[in-house]
Amino acid sequence: MSATAAARKRGKPASGAGAGAGAGAGKRRRKADSAGDRGKSKGGGKMNEEISSDSESESLAPRRTEEEEEEELEETAQEKKLRLAKLYLEQLKQQEEEKAEAREFEEDQVAGRLKEDVLEQRGRLQKSVAKEIQAPAPTDIRMLRGHQLSITCLVITPDDSAIFSAAKDCTIIKWSVESGRKLHVIPRAKKGAEGQPPGHSSHILCMAISSDGKYLASGDRSKLILIWEAQSCRHLYTFTGHRDAVSGLAFRRGTYQLYSTSHDRSVKVWNVAENSYVETLFGHQDAVAALDALSRECCVTAGGRDGTVRVWKIPEESQLVFYGHQGSIDSIQLINEEHMVSGADDGSVALWGLSKKRPLALQREAHGLRGEPGLEQPFWVSSVAALLNTDLVATGSHSSSVRLWQCGEGFRRLDLLCDIPLLEELLSAFLVRQV
């Protein structure tokens, strides 16, 4: 056997061992690889587990949210019921509080009204409105034309919707306050003519309207008092009894009792609802120029040239006499049940308290002076008016102006507020009475 063959024979085991070692190494490598693969697979498994865990958490999260939402919805429904119940109770409470406030407000209103009525009856009610009054602009003054001769008197309906004016042309016109248009004209009646509509045949000197606006009364120089239905201007009655011109008329507020006065120096009492005469009172020493009344059973009169203002207590058939003006007292108006204002041809305006025989305040030369220097004469005060139960008074004069005054310091002072210049023909539309 050759050496080579022997070497080969000897090398077989070596090669086989090497092969075996190589195989073992390969096996180890394969094991390592397989271990690595297993490690990788394990790692990959862990990664997969983490991924699957995330996916599971993601897939589970919506389920938990839905459950939570269902729970929240269930809780919201309960809370909503509770909230609605609370809201309903709050609404009931609020309604009861509002009703209580309304009742309290009504009670306050009733109490306030009763207090005002008591103060009004006592003559102590005085609302302060004068400071809020401003003189009207010239464009705010409207001129109503319709009479042919001088306007002598006018009255406004209690609802301020219409004006009745009367004049020396013996006509009465009813005007709309809103539009200024004529609503009705009561024409002049011709003396001795038969079958004609009733009316006045001589100068109309005075008018009065009842506090509910039902009756209108008018008096003229022919000694007549005519009673009209104010709404339709239909003639109802004619009162006779005065022996001279009827110069003043006034209804007692809240009633149909009518007071009239005349140049015959008397005061008469009538019941319009019953178309009847009641009684006659005497006392003035000259022609009575004006008359006014409120809710008490009494009236006040201006005695003209006898220089007195008189308060007539009808049930007692007595009178109170007041002195203060130097001239003829031509106009008078009650401010409330305890105070009145008067005007005279000596240019003075006086404030009176019914418990004092002398004026509480006397404003001389109320509308200024006229005439040459050294020969000045005061403009006479031909009319006065007052806003009932307030501190506002107005006066008219042939000075072609209307002046507004404030009654201050408990009716013990007259303060001029403003002077409203007017055209001379407009003046009579404001006057309470002008002959």
C-alpha positions in Angstrom: 0.0 0.0 0.0 1.4 3.2 -0.9 2.1 6.0 1.5 -0.5 8.1 -0.1 -3.1 5.5 0.3 -2.0 5.0 3.8 -2.2 8.7 4.5 -5.5 8.8 2.9 -6.6 5.9 5.1 -5.1 7.7 8.0 -6.7 10.9 7.0 -10.2 9.5 6.8 -10.9 9.6 10.4 -9.2 13.0 10.6 -11.3 14.2 7.8 -14.3 12.5 9.2 -13.5 14.2 12.5 -13.1 17.4 10.9 -16.2 16.8 9.0 -17.8 15.9 12.2 -16.4 19.0 13.8 -17.6 21.0 10.9 -20.9 19.4 11.1 -21.0 20.0 14.8 -20.0 23.6 14.2 -22.6 23.8 11.5 -25.1 22.2 13.9 -24.1 24.8 16.5 -24.4 27.5 14.0 -27.7 26.2 12.9 -28.7 25.9 16.6 -27.5 29.4 17.2 -29.3 30.5 14.1 -32.3 28.6 15.1 -32.0 30.0 18.5 -31.6 33.4 17.0 -34.5 32.7 14.9 -36.4 31.5 17.8 -35.1 34.6 19.7 -36.2 36.6 16.8 -39.4 34.7 16.5 -39.8 35.2 20.2 -38.9 38.8 19.9 -41.2 39.0 16.9 -43.8 37.3 19.0 -43.3 39.9 21.7 -43.6 42.6 19.2 -46.6 40.9 17.8 -48.0 40.6 21.2 -47.4 44.3 21.8 -49.0 45.2 18.5 -51.9 43.0 19.2 -52.1 44.4 22.7 -52.3 47.9 21.2 -54.8 46.8 18.6 -56.8 45.1 21.3 -56.6 48.3 23.5 -57.7 50.3 20.5 -60.4 47.9 19.7 -61.5 47.7 23.3 -61.3 51.5 23.9 -64.3 52.3 21.6 -66.3 49.6 23.4 -65.5 51.2 26.8 -66.3 54.7 25.4 -69.7 53.5 24.1 -70.4 51.9 27.5 -69.3 55.1 29.2 -71.4 57.1 26.8 -74.4 54.9 27.5 -73.8 55.4 31.2 -73.4 59.1 30.6 -76.6 59.1 28.6 -78.4 57.3 31.3 -77.0 59.8 33.9 -77.9 62.8 31.7 -81.5 61.6 31.4 -81.7 61.4 35.1 -80.0 64.7 35.6 -82.3 66.2 32.9 -85.3 65.0 34.8 -83.9 66.5 38.0 -83.0 69.7 36.2 -86.4 70.0 34.6 -88.0 69.4 37.9 -85.9 72.1 39.5 -86.6 74.4 36.6 -90.3 73.8 36.9 -90.2 74.6 40.6 -88.2 77.7 39.9 -90.8 78.8 37.4 -93.6 78.2 39.8 -91.7 80.1 42.4 -91.1 83.0 40.0 -94.7 83.0 39.0 -95.8 83.1 42.6 -93.3 85.9 43.3 -94.6 87.8 40.2 -98.2 87.3 41.4 -97.3 88.5 44.8 -95.5 91.5 43.3 -98.5 92.3 41.2 -100.9 92.0 44.2 -98.6 94.2 46.2 -98.4 96.7 43.3 -102.2 96.7 43.0 -102.5 97.1 46.7 -100.0 100.0 46.5 -102.0 101.5 43.6 -105.2 101.2 45.5 -103.7 102.6 48.6 -102.1 105.4 46.6 -105.4 106.1 44.9 -107.2 106.1 48.2 -104.6 108.4 49.7 -104.9 110.7 46.7 -108.7 110.7 47.0 -108.4 111.6 50.7 -105.9 114.3 50.0 -108.1 115.6 47.2 -111.1 115.7 49.4 -109.1 117.6 52.0 -107.7 119.9 49.4 -104.1 118.9 50.2 -103.3 117.0 47.0 -100.7 118.9 45.0 -98.7 117.3 42.2 -95.6 119.2 41.1 -95.8 119.5 37.4 -95.0 123.2 36.8 -91.2 122.7 36.5 -91.7 120.3 33.7 -93.7 122.7 31.6 -92.1 124.3 28.6 -93.5 127.1 26.5 -94.9 125.7 23.2 -93.2 126.5 19.9 -95.2 128.8 17.5 -95.6 125.8 15.2 -97.4 123.9 18.0 -100.2 126.5 18.2 -103.1 125.8 15.9 -105.7 128.3 14.9 -109.3 127.1 14.5 -111.6 129.4 12.6 -115.4 129.1 12.4 -117.1 131.8 14.5 -118.1 135.1 13.0 -117.9 137.1 16.2 -115.8 137.1 19.4 -115.5 133.8 21.2 -116.7 134.1 24.8 -116.1 130.7 26.4 -115.0 127.1 25.7 -114.9 123.8 27.4 -112.9 120.6 26.8 -114.5 117.1 27.1 -113.2 115.0 30.0 -111.5 112.6 27.5 -109.7 115.5 25.8 -111.1 114.4 22.4 -113.3 117.5 21.6 -113.7 121.2 22.3 -116.9 123.2 22.5 -116.6 126.9 21.8 -119.3 129.5 22.0 -119.4 133.1 20.7 -121.3 136.3 20.5 -122.6 135.0 17.1 -124.9 132.8 19.2 -123.4 129.6 17.8 -121.7 126.6 19.5 -119.1 124.6 17.6 -117.8 121.2 18.5 -114.2 120.7 17.3 -112.0 117.6 17.1 -108.8 118.1 19.1 -106.9 115.7 17.0 -107.8 117.0 13.5 -109.0 120.5 14.3 -112.1 119.9 12.2 -115.7 120.9 13.0 -117.7 117.9 14.3 -121.0 119.8 14.8 -122.4 123.3 14.7 -125.4 124.4 16.8 -126.7 127.3 14.8 -128.2 130.5 16.0 -131.9 130.5 16.7 -134.1 133.2 15.3 -136.4 134.9 17.6 -140.1 134.2 17.0 -139.4 131.6 14.3 -141.4 128.4 14.7 -140.3 124.9 13.8 -136.6 125.8 13.8 -133.9 123.8 15.7 -133.4 124.9 19.3 -130.5 127.2 20.0 -129.4 130.6 21.4 -130.7 133.8 20.0 -128.4 136.1 22.0 -124.7 136.2 23.0 -123.6 133.0 24.7 -121.6 133.9 27.8 -120.7 130.6 29.6 -120.6 126.9 29.2 -120.0 123.8 31.4 -119.7 120.1 30.8 -120.4 117.3 33.3 -117.5 115.3 34.6 -118.5 112.2 32.6 -119.0 114.2 29.4 -122.7 113.4 29.1 -124.3 116.8 29.5 -123.3 120.2 28.1 -124.9 123.4 29.6 -124.8 126.9 28.0 -126.0 130.2 29.2 -126.8 133.4 27.3 -127.8 137.1 27.7 -131.5 136.1 27.3 -131.5 134.6 30.8 -131.7 131.0 29.4 -129.7 127.9 30.3 -129.8 125.2 27.6 -128.9 121.6 28.3 -127.5 119.5 25.5 -126.4 115.9 25.0 -122.7 116.4 24.5 -122.1 113.5 22.2 -124.8 114.2 19.6 -125.4 118.0 20.4 -129.1 117.2 20.8 -131.1 119.7 22.8 -132.6 118.2 25.9 -133.9 120.9 28.3 -134.2 124.7 28.8 -133.9 126.1 32.3 -135.5 129.5 33.0 -135.5 131.4 36.3 -132.7 134.0 36.2 -133.8 137.6 35.8 -130.7 138.7 33.9 -127.9 137.4 31.8 -126.4 134.0 32.8 -122.7 134.7 33.4 -121.4 131.4 35.0 -122.1 127.7 34.9 -120.4 124.7 36.7 -121.2 121.1 37.2 -120.4 119.5 40.6 -117.9 116.7 39.8 -119.3 113.2 39.8 -122.9 114.4 39.7 -125.4 116.1 37.5 -125.9 119.0 39.9 -125.5 122.2 38.0 -124.7 125.6 39.6 -125.5 128.8 37.7 -124.9 132.5 38.4 -126.2 135.6 36.8 -126.0 139.4 36.6 -129.1 139.3 38.8 -126.6 138.6 41.7 -128.0 135.2 42.5 -126.7 131.6 42.5 -129.1 128.9 41.5 -128.8 125.1 41.9 -130.3 122.7 39.3 -130.6 118.9 38.9 -130.0 118.2 35.2 -130.7 114.5 35.4 -134.2 115.2 36.8 -134.7 118.4 34.8 -135.5 120.2 37.9 -134.8 123.4 39.9 -133.4 123.1 43.4 -132.8 126.4 45.1 -131.5 130.0 44.9 -128.9 131.7 47.0 -128.3 135.4 47.4 -125.5 137.5 48.7 -123.5 139.4 46.1 -124.0 143.1 45.8 -123.3 143.4 42.1 -123.5 141.3 38.9 -121.7 137.9 39.5 -119.0 137.5 36.9 -117.8 133.9 37.2 -118.4 130.6 39.0 -116.6 127.3 39.6 -117.1 124.0 41.5 -115.5 120.7 42.2 -116.7 117.6 44.0 -117.8 119.1 47.3 -121.3 120.4 47.6 -120.3 124.0 47.3 -119.2 126.5 44.7 -117.1 129.7 44.5 -118.1 132.9 42.7 -116.4 136.1 41.6 -118.5 139.1 42.5 -117.4 141.5 39.8 -117.5 145.0 41.0 -118.5 144.2 44.5 -114.9 143.2 45.0 -115.6 139.9 46.8 -115.0 136.2 46.2 -117.6 134.0 47.9 -117.7 130.4 48.8 -121.2 129.0 49.0 -121.9 126.0 51.2 -125.1 124.6 49.7 -126.4 122.3 52.4 -125.9 124.9 55.1 -127.2 127.7 52.8 -124.3 129.8 54.0 -121.4 131.7 52.5 -117.9 132.9 53.2 -116.8 136.3 51.9 -113.2 137.0 50.8 -111.6 140.4 50.0 -108.3 141.2 48.3 -108.5 142.7 44.8 -108.9 146.4 44.3 -110.8 146.2 41.0 -113.6 144.1 39.5 -113.0 140.4 40.0 -113.9 138.9 36.6 -112.6 135.3 36.7 -112.1 132.5 39.3 -111.0 128.9 39.2 -110.6 126.2 41.9 -107.1 124.6 42.0 -108.2 121.9 44.5 -110.8 121.6 47.2 -109.0 124.1 49.5 -107.4 126.6 47.1 -108.4 128.9 44.2 -107.1 131.5 41.9 -108.8 134.7 40.7 -108.0 137.6 38.3 -109.2 141.2 38.3 -109.2 144.2 36.0 -106.6 145.9 38.2 -104.1 143.5 36.7 -103.7 141.4 39.8 -103.8 137.6 40.3 -104.6 136.2 43.7 -104.2 132.8 45.3 -106.7 132.0 48.1 -107.0 129.4 50.8 -110.6 128.6 51.7 -109.8 129.0 55.4 -108.3 132.5 55.0 -110.3 135.7 54.2 -107.3 137.3 52.6 -105.2 136.1 49.6 -102.3 133.8 50.4 -100.4 135.4 47.5 -101.2 138.5 45.4 -99.4 139.2 42.1 -99.9 142.8 41.0 -99.4 143.8 37.4 -99.4 140.2 36.4 -99.3 141.0 32.7 -97.4 144.2 32.9 -98.3 147.8 32.1 -99.5 149.7 29.0 -99.9 153.4 28.1 -97.7 156.5 28.0 -95.0 157.0 30.6 -96.5 158.4 33.8 -100.0 157.2 32.7 -99.4 153.5 32.7 -102.3 151.2 33.4 -102.0 147.4 34.1 -103.3 145.0 31.6 -106.4 143.5 33.1 -106.5 139.8 33.8 -109.5 138.5 31.9 -109.3 134.8 32.6 -107.6 132.3 34.8 -107.2 128.5 34.6 -105.6 125.8 36.8 -104.5 122.2 36.2 -106.5 120.4 38.8 -104.6 119.3 42.0 -101.3 120.6 40.7 -99.1 123.7 41.2 -99.7 125.0 37.6 -101.8 128.1 37.0 -102.4 130.1 33.7 -103.7 133.6 33.2 -104.9 135.4 30.1 -105.1 139.1 29.3 -105.7 141.5 26.4 -101.9 141.9 26.4 -102.1 139.2 23.7 -100.3 136.7 25.8 -100.9 133.8 28.1 -98.7 133.4 31.2 -98.0 130.2 33.1 -97.3 130.4 36.9 -96.1 128.0 39.5 -97.7 128.0 43.0 -94.9 127.9 45.4 -94.4 127.6 49.2 -97.8 126.1 49.9 -99.7 128.4 47.6 -98.1 131.4 49.2 -96.2 132.6 46.2 -96.7 132.9 42.4 -93.6 132.4 40.2 -93.7 133.2 36.5 -92.7 130.3 34.4 -93.1 131.5 30.9 -94.9 134.0 28.7 -96.7 132.6 25.6 -97.2 135.4 23.0 -100.3 134.9 20.9 -102.2 136.6 18.2 -105.0 138.7 19.6 -107.6 136.6 17.9 -106.1 133.4 19.4 -106.3 134.6 22.9 -110.0 133.8 23.4 -109.4 130.2 22.4 -107.5 129.8 25.7 -109.7 131.9 27.9 -112.0 130.2 30.4 -114.3 133.1 30.1 -114.3 136.4 28.2 -117.2 138.7 27.6 
